[in-house]
Amino acid sequence: MIETLSSVVQETKPLVTGNKEASINPLKETIENKVAETPILNLIDTIDNTSLECLKAQNETFHREWSNTAPIISDSGRKEFNLISGQDRDLLNNKELPSNSEIKVYDYDKNNFTVYNTDESSRVSEFIRPEIKIIPSENRYFDANQTSKTIACKDGEYDNYGNKLDDGGHLIANEFGGIPEQINLVPMESTTNRHGEWRLMEKDLEKAIANNQKISEFRGHCIYDDSSKRPSGFEVTYNVDGKPVSVYIDNPKGVI
């Protein structure tokens, strides 16, 4: 990916060496769709100073570096971020999350939030929602482009013909206020996501809420095999009117 971006910048170099101000938009248009897949910090050694200056000029409009968010360093040394879905979408859609961090993300309405913890490989290892409740449809946000991208950038499964066997599955469901950005999406076997164990768990939550029961302390752990970015399963715990519930959901690979 870095080679690709470097070559893109090289192709636009004639635009950059002239009027820098005039060159910003063509460079942005060429790079914008690729930069979300590769952290800007990794590009510094691959492009010349003139191109880098132009790229940084566009940084605030389409991609902010994580280092600019001024994280709080906890007593344990972990980085803690506070972000808002929609407002910080470029960061939340970034393929490379900060490692060993706690990322607290408020929904669009800023009234509810989910905490995502990342591991040493920058993968979401844990997600926590203080309370699960149905969010009015007008306050829900869905981004089909992002769910599709999840398969490609997080080791999703394809068959021998290039057809997707996984969905971009929401860790916190859209109906519960789950945000549409990549931080809340993982490759999930399509049947599991749509009709299987994961969807059945979500339906159990829906029924409990419909019966005026309170769903609290919803906590999930993503289980990974080796260095894969695709979870092999999920451990989920939550309380229903204070009574603990615990489930394990396998994320099988589809039949190729």
Backbone bond lengths (Angstrom), bond angles and torsions (degrees), N, CA, C in turn:
res aa  C-N    CA-C-N  psi(-1)  N-CA   C-N-CA  omega(-1)  CA-C   N-CA-C  phi
1 M - - - 1.470 - - 1.516 111.39 -
2 I 1.344 117.45 -39.38 1.454 119.68 179.44 1.517 110.32 -63.93
3 E 1.367 117.46 -40.19 1.449 120.49 177.46 1.516 110.87 -59.42
4 T 1.322 116.22 -41.84 1.460 121.24 -179.06 1.515 110.94 -62.15
5 L 1.334 116.84 -47.34 1.450 120.37 -179.54 1.516 111.05 -65.37
6 S 1.334 116.34 -37.49 1.451 119.56 179.05 1.517 110.83 -62.40
7 S 1.349 115.62 -42.16 1.455 119.16 179.78 1.511 111.42 -67.96
8 V 1.328 116.71 -33.43 1.462 120.25 177.19 1.511 110.57 -62.89
9 V 1.349 115.53 -45.37 1.455 119.45 178.73 1.512 110.63 -62.96
10 Q 1.359 116.37 -39.66 1.452 120.23 -179.27 1.520 110.64 -61.92
11 E 1.351 116.26 -39.53 1.449 120.51 179.42 1.511 111.99 -63.96
12 T 1.311 118.25 -31.39 1.453 121.70 -176.94 1.525 112.21 -92.23
13 K 1.353 117.23 2.00 1.454 120.90 -174.08 1.534 113.09 -56.21
14 P 1.375 119.74 -40.44 1.466 118.72 178.19 1.518 113.14 -56.81
15 L 1.339 116.20 -31.74 1.461 119.49 178.10 1.517 110.69 -70.70
16 V 1.337 116.14 -33.89 1.459 120.57 -174.21 1.516 112.29 -78.00
17 T 1.331 117.10 -33.34 1.452 119.52 -173.74 1.520 112.69 -74.24
18 G 1.314 117.88 -12.11 1.454 120.74 177.18 1.506 110.71 -90.85
19 N 1.316 116.24 -125.19 1.462 122.25 178.96 1.519 108.82 -73.97
20 K 1.338 118.66 109.79 1.472 121.19 -175.47 1.511 112.22 -61.49
21 E 1.323 116.63 -39.69 1.456 119.68 -178.07 1.522 110.48 -63.53
22 A 1.334 116.27 -39.90 1.454 119.90 -179.04 1.511 111.37 -71.50
23 S 1.335 116.98 -21.64 1.458 119.65 -175.55 1.516 113.78 -83.98
24 I 1.326 117.94 -12.35 1.465 120.20 -172.60 1.517 112.01 -61.54
25 N 1.316 118.32 -50.38 1.460 119.98 -175.77 1.526 113.98 -63.89
26 P 1.365 120.31 -44.48 1.462 118.78 176.73 1.519 112.77 -61.07
27 L 1.324 117.16 -40.20 1.458 119.37 178.77 1.511 111.14 -65.62
28 K 1.317 116.32 -42.39 1.461 120.77 178.91 1.521 110.54 -61.05
29 E 1.324 116.42 -44.56 1.456 120.36 -177.61 1.523 111.19 -62.51
30 T 1.340 116.71 -37.15 1.448 120.54 -178.50 1.517 112.52 -72.65
31 I 1.345 117.00 -38.74 1.459 121.60 -172.17 1.525 113.37 -93.91
32 E 1.310 118.89 -25.10 1.467 121.93 -165.37 1.518 113.22 -52.98
33 N 1.339 118.51 -42.01 1.452 120.22 -176.53 1.521 112.63 -74.10
34 K 1.353 116.94 -19.98 1.456 119.61 -178.35 1.519 112.86 -93.93
35 V 1.313 116.77 -27.60 1.456 118.84 -172.75 1.512 112.57 -66.54
36 A 1.347 118.93 -27.19 1.462 121.26 179.84 1.517 110.98 -65.93
37 E 1.350 117.84 -19.55 1.448 120.73 -178.33 1.527 113.04 -91.04
38 T 1.337 117.45 -11.83 1.462 120.92 -178.41 1.510 109.86 -137.48
39 P 1.332 119.76 125.48 1.458 121.31 -179.38 1.520 111.32 -58.64
40 I 1.321 116.44 138.96 1.456 121.40 179.92 1.518 111.17 -58.22
41 L 1.311 117.57 -35.06 1.453 119.90 -177.06 1.522 111.72 -59.76
42 N 1.348 118.13 -27.23 1.444 121.19 -179.40 1.520 112.95 -79.23
43 L 1.324 117.69 -8.32 1.456 121.10 -176.54 1.521 112.94 -92.01
44 I 1.324 117.41 -13.28 1.454 120.85 -169.26 1.525 112.14 -55.85
45 D 1.342 117.65 -38.41 1.458 120.12 -176.96 1.519 113.11 -86.53
46 T 1.325 118.21 1.13 1.458 119.96 -173.51 1.509 113.31 -109.81
47 I 1.330 119.73 -8.37 1.450 121.03 -178.70 1.518 109.53 -130.59
48 D 1.324 116.42 153.47 1.457 119.30 -176.32 1.521 110.91 -75.63
49 N 1.317 116.55 168.77 1.455 121.59 -173.45 1.521 112.70 -62.37
50 T 1.324 117.26 -36.76 1.464 120.02 -179.53 1.511 110.90 -65.09
51 S 1.337 116.94 -45.74 1.457 121.30 178.81 1.518 111.23 -65.12
52 L 1.339 116.31 -39.66 1.461 120.68 -179.90 1.519 110.70 -63.02
53 E 1.337 116.46 -40.01 1.464 120.39 178.73 1.524 110.34 -61.13
54 C 1.321 115.66 -41.94 1.463 120.25 179.10 1.523 111.14 -66.37
55 L 1.339 116.44 -41.84 1.455 120.78 179.33 1.516 111.23 -62.72
56 K 1.330 116.74 -42.72 1.461 120.53 179.66 1.527 111.50 -64.87
57 A 1.344 116.38 -30.41 1.463 119.87 179.61 1.518 111.14 -62.81
58 Q 1.331 116.85 -27.61 1.459 121.30 179.91 1.525 112.59 -96.59
59 N 1.322 116.29 -2.96 1.461 120.60 -172.14 1.522 113.23 -55.00
60 E 1.321 117.85 -44.35 1.456 120.77 -174.74 1.518 112.30 -69.22
61 T 1.336 118.04 -22.80 1.458 119.62 -175.64 1.516 113.73 -88.87
62 F 1.332 118.41 -24.65 1.461 116.35 -179.16 1.516 115.67 -137.80
63 H 1.309 119.20 -3.56 1.459 119.03 175.51 1.524 109.94 -167.24
64 R 1.337 117.08 118.30 1.451 121.39 177.95 1.511 109.41 -103.59
65 E 1.327 116.91 137.71 1.455 120.50 178.18 1.528 109.87 -71.45
66 W 1.322 115.17 143.21 1.459 119.40 179.41 1.523 111.11 -58.95
67 S 1.316 117.91 -32.71 1.463 120.57 -176.76 1.519 112.01 -65.30
68 N 1.337 117.23 -15.82 1.462 120.54 -179.73 1.533 113.10 -86.01
69 T 1.328 117.46 -2.04 1.456 119.33 -175.74 1.523 113.04 -90.81
70 A 1.316 116.54 2.13 1.470 122.32 176.29 1.528 112.23 49.70
71 P 1.349 117.98 68.06 1.466 119.98 179.16 1.517 111.99 -67.54
72 I 1.308 115.24 156.25 1.460 121.84 172.31 1.525 107.08 -89.57
73 I 1.310 117.99 135.96 1.461 121.31 177.16 1.524 108.04 -96.98
74 S 1.319 115.93 118.83 1.462 120.55 -177.27 1.527 110.58 -75.66
75 D 1.336 115.93 172.16 1.463 120.88 179.19 1.529 111.48 -60.80
76 S 1.330 115.88 -29.07 1.463 119.73 -179.56 1.519 112.37 -84.00
77 G 1.336 116.74 -4.60 1.453 120.54 178.71 1.514 114.23 94.56
78 R 1.326 117.49 -2.37 1.465 120.23 179.12 1.532 109.90 -77.28
79 K 1.326 115.16 148.00 1.464 121.03 177.60 1.529 108.80 -85.86
80 E 1.329 116.80 137.63 1.456 121.65 -179.79 1.525 109.36 -122.08
81 F 1.344 115.14 124.88 1.458 121.36 -179.42 1.528 109.97 -116.46
82 N 1.333 116.54 148.30 1.461 122.50 173.81 1.524 107.32 -124.62
83 L 1.341 116.22 116.56 1.452 121.50 -175.01 1.524 110.61 -131.14
84 I 1.343 115.77 169.39 1.464 121.93 -179.49 1.519 108.43 -127.19
85 S 1.329 116.93 127.53 1.458 121.16 177.67 1.518 109.41 -59.31
86 G 1.316 116.22 139.91 1.459 120.39 -177.93 1.506 111.03 89.06
87 Q 1.303 116.54 -58.93 1.464 121.12 -179.58 1.530 111.03 -66.73
88 D 1.327 116.69 -37.68 1.465 121.61 -178.48 1.531 110.87 -112.23
89 R 1.322 116.61 35.26 1.460 120.39 -173.53 1.528 113.07 -62.60
90 D 1.337 118.05 -32.22 1.458 119.06 -179.02 1.524 111.62 -64.56
91 L 1.321 115.59 -38.92 1.461 119.36 176.64 1.518 110.89 -70.15
92 L 1.314 116.87 -44.26 1.461 121.57 -175.04 1.519 112.45 -70.79
93 N 1.338 116.91 -20.12 1.465 121.16 176.60 1.523 112.15 -93.87
94 N 1.323 117.07 -0.74 1.450 121.00 -177.57 1.522 110.36 -68.65
95 K 1.326 115.60 133.36 1.458 120.72 178.59 1.519 111.70 -60.69
96 E 1.321 116.74 -36.89 1.459 121.32 -177.37 1.522 110.48 -101.11
97 L 1.313 116.97 99.04 1.456 121.49 173.35 1.521 108.54 -78.80
98 P 1.317 118.41 157.46 1.473 119.25 175.73 1.531 109.69 -66.46
99 S 1.305 117.19 139.09 1.460 121.19 -178.16 1.522 111.29 -77.60
100 N 1.334 115.07 156.77 1.470 122.07 175.71 1.524 111.75 46.20
101 S 1.311 115.32 51.72 1.465 120.67 -175.87 1.520 111.80 -130.21
102 E 1.324 114.18 158.24 1.464 122.08 172.14 1.528 106.92 -110.99
103 I 1.331 116.43 119.05 1.461 121.42 -175.29 1.527 108.42 -117.71
104 K 1.304 115.54 108.37 1.457 121.73 -179.27 1.523 108.04 -94.51
105 V 1.335 116.20 119.89 1.459 120.59 -174.33 1.530 110.09 -120.55
106 Y 1.326 115.33 119.49 1.456 120.59 177.05 1.525 109.86 -83.72
107 D 1.340 115.88 145.29 1.459 120.65 175.76 1.521 109.56 -65.56
108 Y 1.333 115.63 173.49 1.460 120.32 179.15 1.525 111.67 -55.65
109 D 1.345 116.89 -37.46 1.467 119.50 -177.37 1.527 112.34 -78.01
110 K 1.348 116.42 -8.48 1.472 123.62 177.18 1.526 112.90 65.85
111 N 1.333 117.47 12.34 1.459 120.72 179.85 1.526 112.53 -97.40
112 N 1.327 116.81 -25.09 1.457 121.87 -177.71 1.524 108.80 -125.14
113 F 1.325 116.10 159.77 1.456 118.40 -178.66 1.522 110.97 -151.05
114 T 1.331 114.09 162.49 1.457 122.99 173.20 1.521 107.61 -128.94
115 V 1.307 116.81 141.58 1.457 121.93 176.02 1.530 108.02 -104.83
116 Y 1.329 115.84 128.15 1.462 122.20 177.29 1.525 108.32 -114.40
117 N 1.312 116.99 126.14 1.456 121.89 175.37 1.529 108.86 -104.33
118 T 1.324 116.40 135.42 1.458 120.37 179.61 1.522 110.51 -108.11
119 D 1.337 115.26 155.63 1.461 119.98 179.09 1.529 110.40 -97.65
120 E 1.323 116.12 -170.98 1.463 120.35 -176.99 1.527 112.20 -67.04
121 S 1.335 117.12 -15.77 1.471 121.44 178.86 1.522 112.15 -100.33
122 S 1.317 116.86 14.09 1.479 123.43 177.14 1.529 113.31 68.39
123 R 1.328 117.84 17.72 1.462 121.72 177.10 1.525 109.69 -92.90
124 V 1.324 117.26 149.71 1.462 120.26 173.93 1.525 107.62 -70.32
125 S 1.305 115.92 117.46 1.462 120.90 -178.72 1.524 111.97 -102.07
126 E 1.337 116.35 -23.87 1.462 120.74 -177.74 1.522 109.08 -149.33
127 F 1.329 116.18 142.60 1.460 120.71 176.28 1.524 108.55 -136.09
128 I 1.323 116.18 134.43 1.463 121.90 -170.97 1.522 109.74 -131.38
129 R 1.313 116.18 129.10 1.470 122.52 176.91 1.531 107.07 -125.13
130 P 1.321 118.41 118.16 1.473 120.06 -176.39 1.526 113.18 -57.32
131 E 1.331 116.99 -37.30 1.464 120.46 179.64 1.522 109.63 -147.75
132 I 1.330 114.62 137.78 1.463 120.53 176.59 1.527 108.01 -101.61
133 K 1.318 115.70 124.14 1.456 120.98 176.61 1.518 109.37 -147.60
134 I 1.323 116.03 158.59 1.464 120.79 -179.36 1.528 108.84 -75.31
135 I 1.321 115.05 127.86 1.463 121.48 178.99 1.524 108.88 -96.41
136 P 1.340 119.32 132.56 1.467 121.35 178.53 1.527 111.22 -51.65
137 S 1.329 116.61 141.42 1.464 120.98 -174.63 1.519 113.09 -56.66
138 E 1.342 116.61 -33.39 1.464 119.05 -178.82 1.531 112.24 -69.35
139 N 1.329 116.94 -14.33 1.466 120.40 179.26 1.531 112.59 -105.56
140 R 1.339 115.97 11.79 1.460 120.06 178.41 1.526 109.43 -99.34
141 Y 1.323 115.50 149.52 1.450 120.42 -179.77 1.526 109.53 -134.06
142 F 1.336 115.41 131.61 1.463 121.94 -177.88 1.518 108.69 -130.26
143 D 1.305 116.81 137.91 1.458 121.12 -178.75 1.526 108.67 -130.14
144 A 1.337 116.18 98.52 1.468 120.78 -177.77 1.521 111.81 -63.28
145 N 1.320 117.84 -29.38 1.462 120.11 178.89 1.524 110.85 -63.44
146 Q 1.320 116.29 -39.25 1.458 119.53 -178.92 1.528 111.76 -72.93
147 T 1.329 118.20 -40.12 1.464 119.75 179.23 1.527 110.10 -62.37
148 S 1.321 117.10 -33.84 1.461 120.91 177.87 1.520 111.22 -70.44
149 K 1.320 117.06 -39.95 1.459 121.56 -178.82 1.529 111.99 -65.94
150 T 1.325 116.76 -27.79 1.464 120.86 -177.27 1.521 111.68 -55.61
151 I 1.332 116.69 -40.64 1.464 120.53 -175.75 1.523 110.52 -62.94
152 A 1.316 115.78 -42.95 1.467 120.01 -175.99 1.522 112.82 -72.99
153 C 1.323 117.52 -38.45 1.471 119.04 -171.73 1.523 113.26 -95.21
154 K 1.337 118.45 -3.75 1.467 119.45 -178.48 1.528 112.59 -130.75
155 D 1.335 115.64 39.27 1.465 121.59 172.88 1.527 113.08 61.93
156 G 1.327 116.88 35.41 1.456 120.37 177.50 1.526 111.99 -66.99
157 E 1.321 115.84 160.61 1.458 122.07 -175.43 1.536 111.86 -92.44
158 Y 1.348 114.73 139.38 1.466 122.93 174.55 1.527 108.39 -127.20
159 D 1.341 116.34 155.73 1.454 118.14 173.01 1.529 109.25 -86.01
160 N 1.327 116.07 -176.97 1.463 120.31 -176.14 1.518 113.58 -67.77
161 Y 1.327 116.47 -10.89 1.463 121.14 -179.82 1.525 112.24 -104.94
162 G 1.325 116.24 6.65 1.456 120.35 178.63 1.511 114.34 85.14
163 N 1.327 117.22 8.82 1.466 120.40 177.48 1.528 110.44 -82.29
164 K 1.320 116.75 141.87 1.462 121.17 -177.68 1.521 111.20 -72.68
165 L 1.320 115.38 131.13 1.456 121.07 174.32 1.528 110.82 -99.18
166 D 1.326 116.09 -15.84 1.464 122.53 179.69 1.519 110.51 -108.16
167 D 1.326 115.02 158.33 1.461 122.69 166.53 1.526 107.97 -104.37
168 G 1.324 115.34 164.93 1.450 119.74 166.20 1.520 106.12 -84.65
169 G 1.326 117.03 92.52 1.458 121.64 -173.29 1.516 112.79 -83.68
170 H 1.331 116.11 138.95 1.467 121.58 178.82 1.531 110.05 -82.36
171 L 1.325 116.91 128.42 1.460 120.22 174.06 1.524 110.15 -67.65
172 I 1.332 116.27 -43.89 1.465 121.92 169.66 1.523 105.88 -109.93
173 A 1.321 117.15 121.23 1.463 121.41 -173.53 1.521 112.19 -61.03
174 N 1.317 114.60 149.39 1.456 121.70 178.22 1.525 111.34 -54.24
175 E 1.325 117.50 -41.35 1.459 120.95 -177.71 1.532 112.74 -67.39
176 F 1.338 116.16 -20.55 1.466 120.79 178.29 1.529 111.84 -96.55
177 G 1.327 116.42 9.64 1.456 120.51 179.72 1.511 113.61 95.93
178 G 1.341 116.54 8.30 1.456 119.74 179.67 1.520 111.29 -59.71
179 I 1.313 116.06 132.44 1.458 120.72 -174.34 1.525 110.69 -77.15
180 P 1.358 117.53 158.29 1.466 120.88 -175.42 1.519 114.30 -88.63
181 E 1.327 118.24 1.26 1.460 119.66 -176.53 1.532 112.27 -83.19
182 Q 1.344 115.33 163.91 1.458 122.39 -174.16 1.529 113.79 -57.59
183 I 1.308 117.61 -30.87 1.461 119.09 -178.26 1.530 111.68 -59.75
184 N 1.329 117.44 -23.41 1.463 122.72 -179.20 1.530 112.13 -101.76
185 L 1.326 118.24 9.27 1.462 122.34 -175.43 1.521 111.34 -121.88
186 V 1.332 115.41 139.75 1.470 121.42 173.91 1.524 108.47 -140.09
187 P 1.345 118.27 155.38 1.463 119.37 173.24 1.522 109.72 -64.24
188 M 1.317 115.81 126.06 1.464 120.64 -179.24 1.532 108.99 -134.35
189 E 1.303 115.73 130.12 1.464 120.57 -179.17 1.529 108.94 -50.91
190 S 1.327 117.10 130.46 1.465 121.47 -166.20 1.525 113.40 -59.50
191 T 1.333 118.46 -41.66 1.469 119.63 179.92 1.526 110.66 -66.13
192 T 1.332 116.55 -42.10 1.471 120.93 177.75 1.521 110.62 -58.26
193 N 1.325 115.52 -41.60 1.459 120.77 -177.23 1.524 112.64 -72.93
194 R 1.320 117.24 -40.35 1.472 120.60 -172.23 1.531 114.51 -91.63
195 H 1.336 116.39 -37.61 1.474 119.08 -174.41 1.526 113.88 -133.68
196 G 1.336 116.55 -14.49 1.454 120.32 -172.01 1.511 114.56 -89.75
197 E 1.331 115.37 -149.10 1.459 121.37 -170.54 1.527 113.47 -59.78
198 W 1.327 116.91 -38.51 1.472 118.43 -179.63 1.520 110.99 -65.32
199 R 1.326 115.95 -45.59 1.463 119.75 179.98 1.527 111.20 -67.38
200 L 1.325 117.20 -35.54 1.463 119.81 178.35 1.528 110.85 -65.09
201 M 1.337 116.70 -37.12 1.462 119.20 176.03 1.529 110.35 -62.13
202 E 1.328 116.37 -43.83 1.469 120.11 179.36 1.534 110.54 -62.13
203 K 1.324 116.91 -37.92 1.471 119.93 178.29 1.525 111.22 -66.78
204 D 1.334 117.23 -36.43 1.466 120.42 175.75 1.530 110.59 -60.90
205 L 1.330 115.53 -40.37 1.461 120.02 177.93 1.527 110.43 -65.07
206 E 1.324 116.53 -42.28 1.468 121.03 178.84 1.533 110.80 -59.26
207 K 1.323 116.25 -45.35 1.465 120.65 -178.58 1.527 111.27 -63.97
208 A 1.314 115.93 -42.56 1.464 119.68 179.65 1.527 110.64 -61.59
209 I 1.311 116.29 -43.62 1.464 120.32 179.74 1.522 110.30 -65.56
210 A 1.337 116.92 -39.26 1.468 120.92 178.41 1.526 111.02 -63.02
211 N 1.329 116.44 -27.33 1.470 121.66 178.20 1.521 112.11 -91.69
212 N 1.327 115.05 17.67 1.469 121.82 177.26 1.521 113.19 62.73
213 Q 1.316 116.47 28.85 1.461 120.52 174.50 1.524 108.97 -93.55
214 K 1.314 116.50 147.15 1.459 121.45 -178.30 1.528 110.72 -94.55
215 I 1.338 115.36 126.39 1.458 121.53 176.55 1.530 107.76 -101.57
216 S 1.305 116.23 113.78 1.465 119.67 -176.16 1.526 111.28 -127.89
217 E 1.315 114.97 165.20 1.464 123.21 176.56 1.529 111.98 49.99
218 F 1.320 115.19 48.86 1.466 120.64 177.28 1.529 108.73 -74.90
219 R 1.317 115.57 121.34 1.471 120.37 -174.42 1.526 109.37 -139.31
220 G 1.319 116.13 129.03 1.459 120.04 178.96 1.517 111.66 -126.37
221 H 1.326 115.99 147.36 1.457 121.94 175.73 1.528 108.45 -120.43
222 C 1.326 116.04 131.25 1.453 121.49 174.73 1.521 108.71 -89.68
223 I 1.326 116.62 127.06 1.459 122.15 178.76 1.528 108.24 -99.06
224 Y 1.325 116.67 127.49 1.462 120.80 -178.25 1.526 110.64 -118.58
225 D 1.327 115.23 148.04 1.462 121.49 173.18 1.519 108.67 -101.98
226 D 1.296 116.02 123.47 1.463 121.73 177.89 1.525 110.78 54.32
227 S 1.330 116.99 -130.26 1.463 121.11 -175.68 1.522 113.34 -98.46
228 S 1.317 117.81 7.15 1.461 121.10 -177.32 1.520 111.68 -63.92
229 K 1.327 116.29 145.85 1.459 121.85 175.71 1.527 111.20 -93.70
230 R 1.318 116.41 1.40 1.462 122.22 177.91 1.527 108.87 -99.98
231 P 1.342 118.28 118.13 1.472 119.59 179.28 1.528 111.25 -62.15
232 S 1.323 116.31 142.62 1.460 120.50 174.97 1.525 110.87 -90.94
233 G 1.330 116.23 -12.09 1.455 120.68 178.49 1.525 110.41 -178.20
234 F 1.343 114.37 175.81 1.467 120.44 -176.68 1.532 109.46 -138.89
235 E 1.308 115.93 136.22 1.457 121.89 170.75 1.520 107.36 -107.25
236 V 1.332 116.88 122.84 1.461 121.20 -175.20 1.524 109.44 -126.54
237 T 1.329 115.51 133.84 1.459 121.19 174.48 1.525 109.08 -130.94
238 Y 1.324 115.74 148.69 1.466 121.04 176.09 1.521 108.66 -163.69
239 N 1.318 115.97 168.36 1.470 121.75 178.71 1.523 110.15 -113.04
240 V 1.325 115.39 138.21 1.463 121.91 173.60 1.519 106.94 -114.09
241 D 1.326 116.28 107.33 1.466 121.17 -173.73 1.529 110.86 51.83
242 G 1.326 114.83 40.40 1.457 120.49 176.51 1.515 115.32 87.70
243 K 1.345 117.59 -10.12 1.467 120.40 -179.73 1.528 109.55 -91.63
244 P 1.326 117.46 126.45 1.470 120.43 -175.69 1.528 113.42 -71.91
245 V 1.317 115.11 142.48 1.463 123.12 175.26 1.519 106.78 -129.17
246 S 1.315 117.06 138.60 1.456 121.58 179.98 1.521 109.81 -135.70
247 V 1.330 117.12 131.00 1.467 120.35 179.70 1.534 109.17 -137.56
248 Y 1.328 114.78 149.80 1.461 120.83 170.20 1.517 107.63 -117.38
249 I 1.321 115.94 131.45 1.460 121.01 -178.72 1.514 108.89 -123.08
250 D 1.320 115.91 121.02 1.448 121.56 179.01 1.540 109.34 -76.96
251 N 1.310 115.37 147.50 1.461 121.22 176.34 1.523 107.17 -118.10
252 P 1.342 117.00 76.45 1.470 119.85 -172.79 1.525 111.74 -69.28
253 K 1.316 114.40 156.35 1.462 118.92 173.59 1.532 108.16 -80.28
254 G 1.336 115.43 138.64 1.454 119.81 -177.90 1.515 111.35 -66.67
255 V 1.315 115.76 160.06 1.452 121.74 179.38 1.514 109.75 -76.01
256 I 1.321 117.05 122.14 1.459 121.43 -178.61 1.520 110.21 -92.55
